[in-house]
């Protein structure tokens, strides 16, 4: 799979631009702030319906514009796929696949498989559990788009359950008396079912990821430490879905009073963590800057290898990565990614990118992307 054409209308800094790509390595070169990352972000949005830089869509629309459009054409096994996304902050986004309207935006997931490594990925190692949960869930959807529905169903139930708990909590705070919480039993059932499905999938994914993470870290860090990844659900019983459902239902019943007292759901996959370890120590808090970079890279490279093993070669993007690495890590990373079907690299100066990657170059300036050979 590779991206053949990207067109942006009022996306980030671009009023309108079209970029034609080829398979192999493409290096986007330009000073900071000229829009290199915006191009990568647009492709990542097509792949995940999410930005790796911001939590809401409003910053994706160029200042002064009401909406933005992203069109990406992919080529896979000789077949062309065209995805068009209309981004309208405050309203539901629109999606089209090969010219036909999609019933839901998430119906285009899977058209572009992409793995992106960016400076923000240090948060996978050093940040909150939500960053690591998002990493797992995005990879789940990339491998099996149906999990976008599982995530959406769980989030919907969690939102409704939290709203009920919050309403009762606030009523007590102002002396309005107790609220009827009998419907919590219904939401508990739904939360246990959808939550167990998500937990089981995360457990299976981490088991599959583990060897790839260890191998990638060993390659990037030149054998300095053993990396491991594990998902820690709030209940036992996985990955058997029926056992997880029962265990999660029991945990919800046990925590009912605490949840009523605090007005929020305290049990479920939205509160789980993914532990990253180097040797016997947790990476968070103990890993050096270089080790953290290597671990974050290993997580992305592991995702890339796992997707490749599924039979579809994903697009690999490295956004301003080489400038953050020492010479040894640069060369080892270049060796690892040099065989990608399509590799997109951004950098401020060409010297940041190891010469062994070769490929073609695009010069990026304010509002322009020029093929430089």
N, C-alpha and C positions, 0 to 999 in steps of 0.2 A: 504494500500500500504506500502511495505517496500523494502529497498535495500537489496538484498541477497548477491551480490558480486560486488566488485570494483577492476578493474585492471588498473594499470597505467604503461605506457611505456614512459620514458623520460619526465615525467611531473614534473615540479618544481625540487625538490631534489631527486626524485625517478628514478633510471635507469629502474627498473622493480619491481613491487610489486603487490600482490594479497591479498585482505582482504575479508574474509567471515563475513557477519553480520547476526544477528538474529533480529526478531521483539522485541519490548520492548526497554529498555534503554541500550545503549552501551556507556561506558565512556572511552575516549582515554586519557591516562595519560602519561606525559613526560615533560622534561624541555623545556623551551622556545627555539625555533629554530630547533627542531628536525623533524618537518614536520607534526605535528598534523593538523594544519590549512590547509595544502596542500591537505589533504584527503577530508576535508569538502569543500574546494574550488573546487575540481574536481567534486564532486557531484553537487554543485551549478551550475557549468558550464554546466553539462548535463541538469539541470532543466531550465536554462535561456539562455544558450549560451553566458554567460557573466561572468566576474569575479567581485566579490565584493571588490577586493583589487586593481586592476589595470585596466586602460582604454584600453589597447591594449594587444594582445595575446603574443607578443614576450617574456615577462618574464615568461610565463607559460611553455615554452620549456626549458628543462635542458640545462645548459651551455655546449656548445660543440656539442649539437644535432641539427639536422636540423628540426625535427618535434616531436610532442608528440601525444600519443594515450590515450584516456580515454574510457574504456569499463565499463558499469554499467548494471547489471541485476536486474530488479525489479520484485517483485511478487505482483500481484493485483487480488483478487478474484480467486486465484488458477491458474491464467494465468501468464506466464513468458514473460517479455519484455526485450530485449537486445538492448541497444543503444551503438553504437561505434562512437566516434568523432575523426577525425584526424585533429590536429591543426598544420598549416603550416604558420608561420608569413610571411606576404607579399603576400600570395595566399589565395584563397577561401578555407575555411575548408571543409572537407569531412564528411559525416554522413551516417551511416547505421542503419537500424532498423530491428531487427531479421534477420540479415545477408544480407538483401537486400539494395542496395544503395538508399538513399533518393535523390529526385530531388533537394531539397534545404535543407541546414542544419536546417532551422526553421521547417521543416516538422516533426522533432522528438520532438518538443515542446509539452508538455502534457504527454509524456511518464513517466516522473518523476515530481511529484508535491512536492515541497520542500519549507519550510520557514526557513530561516537562520537568526539568530540574532548574530551579531558580534560587537566588539568594534567600528568598523567603523560606526555603525549605529547611534552614537551620532550626526553625520552630518545630520541626518534626522531632528533633532531639532535645531541644532546650525549652520548648513551649509547653502549653497546657495539654491535658489529655484530649481535648477537642480536636487539636491538630492531628493527632495520631489516629483518632477515630475517623476523621474525614479522609485521611490517606487510605485507610482500609476500605471505607465505603465507596470512595471514588474508584478504587481498583476493582471492587466487586461489580460495580455497574459497568466498568469498561470490559470486564470479562463476560458478564451476563447482564445485559441491559434490563432484564426483568426486575433486578434488584432496585432499580429506581422506583418502581412501584411499591416494593416492600418498604423502602425508606420513607416514601411519601405517606403510606398507610400508617406506619408507626408514628411519624411526626404529627399526623392529623389526630390520632388517638391521644397522644401525649398532650397536645395542645388543648384538646377538649377536657381531658382529665385535670390538667393543671388549672384550667379556667374554673372548673367546678370547685376544686379545693381552694383556690384563691378567693372566690366569691364567699364561701363559707367562712374563711379566715377573716376577711374584712368585715363581714357581718358581725362576728363576735367582737372584733376590735372596737366597733362603734356602738356596741350594746344592742344590736338589732335582733339578737336571739339566734338560736341554732337554725341552720338550713338543712333541708332534706338532702341527705347524701346517699339515698338508696340506689341511685343510678351508678354509683361508683363500682358496684359489683359488675355491671355490664361493661364499663370501661376497663376494669381489671381483666376481664376475660379477653377482650380485644388486645389490650396491651401485652398480656402474656403470650398470646398467639403470635402477634407480629414481632414482638421483642425476641421470642425464642427463635424465630426464623432468621432474624438478623444476627443474633448471637452465634447460632450454629454456623452460618455462612462465614462469619469472621473467624471462628475457630478453625474451620477447614482451610480458609485462606492463609492464616498464619502458619499452619502446618506445611502448606505448599511453599510459602515464601521463605521459611527458615533456611533451607539449604542454599537458596539463591542469595539471600542476604549475607550469609557467612562467606560464600565464595566471592561475592562482589567486594565485600570489605577487605578480605584477604588480598585481593588483587589491587585495590586502590591504595591500601595502606602498606603494601609490601610485607604482609605477614605479621604486622605489629598488633596483635590482639585478636581475640575471637569474638565476633559479633553474633548476637542472637536476638530474636524477636518473639514475643509471646503475648497472646491476648488473655486478659484477666477478667472474665465475666463476674458479675456480682453474685451469681449462683452456680452451683455445681450441676453436672448432668450432661454436659456437652460432649460431642456435638449431636447427640441424639435429640431430635427436635421435640418429641413427646416428653422426654424427661425434663428438658429445659422449660417447656411450657408449664409443667406441674411445679417445678422448682420456683419459677418466676411468680406463678400465681400464689404459692405459699409465702414467698418473700413479701409480696404486696400485701397479703393479709396480715402478716406479722408487723409490717411497718405502717399499717393503716393509721393508728393513733398519732404516731409521730408526723405523718404526712398531713393529717388534719390540723395538728397543732401548728405546723409550719406553713401550710398552704401551698405545698409543692410536692411533686412526685420524686421520691428519694431512691427508688429502685428501678433498674432497667438499663438497657444498653447505652442510653444517653449519658450514663454516669460511669461507664467502664473505662479502663485504660489499656494501653498497649505498652508493655515493658520492653525497653531496649537495654541490653546489657553488653558490656565489654569485659570479657573474662568473668569475674565474680561480682563486678561492680555495676550499678546502674549508670548508663551513659549520661543521663541528666544529672548535672551537678558534679560529675567526676571526669567526664571527657574533656580534653583540651579543645581549643578552637579547631586545630587540624583534625583531631579525631572526630569532632562533631561534624565537620564538613564531610569527612570520609564516610561516616555513618549515614548521613543524609543522602549522599551520593549512592551508597550501597542500597538504600531503600528504593530509590528510583530505578537503579539498574536492575534490581531484583524484580520490580514490577515489569520492566521492559522484557526481561527474559521470560517471565511467567506468561506474558501476553504472546510472545513469540512461540512459546511451547503450545499455545492453544491453536496455532496454525495461521494467525494473521500477523504479519510484520507491522508493528506500530511505527508511527513517526516519532523520532526522538529529537527533543529540543533542549539545548543547553543555553540558558539565558545568562550571559555575563558571568560564566562560571570559571573559566580558565584564569582570569585575573586574580581570583581568590586563592589559587592553588600554588604550591611551590613547584619547582621544575620537575621533581620526581613524580609528584602526583599528576601534573599535567600530562607527562608522557605516558604514564600508565593508563590514565583515563582515555587519552587519544587512541591507545592500542585497543582498549575495550570497546569503544564506540565506532571505530573506523569502518567496520563492516555493516553498519546500519543501512537499511534500504533507503531511508531518507533521514538525514541529520541536518538540523537547523541550529546554527550557532550564532550568537550575538557577541560582539566585542567592541571595545572603544578603539583599539588599535590592532592591526593585523598581527603584530608580533606576539600578542597574547595567545594566539592559537597555534599549536604545534604544526609544523610544516607537513608532517606525515599525513594529516587529514586531507590535504589538497582541496579538491572541490572548486566551486565557483564563488565569486564574490559579488556582493551587492553593496553599493555605497548608499548610506541612508543619511539624508539631511532633512531639514524641516519641511515636512509635507511631500517629500520625494523619495523614491527608491529607484536607484539606477543600476542596471546590470553592468558590472565592471570586468567581466570575464573570469 
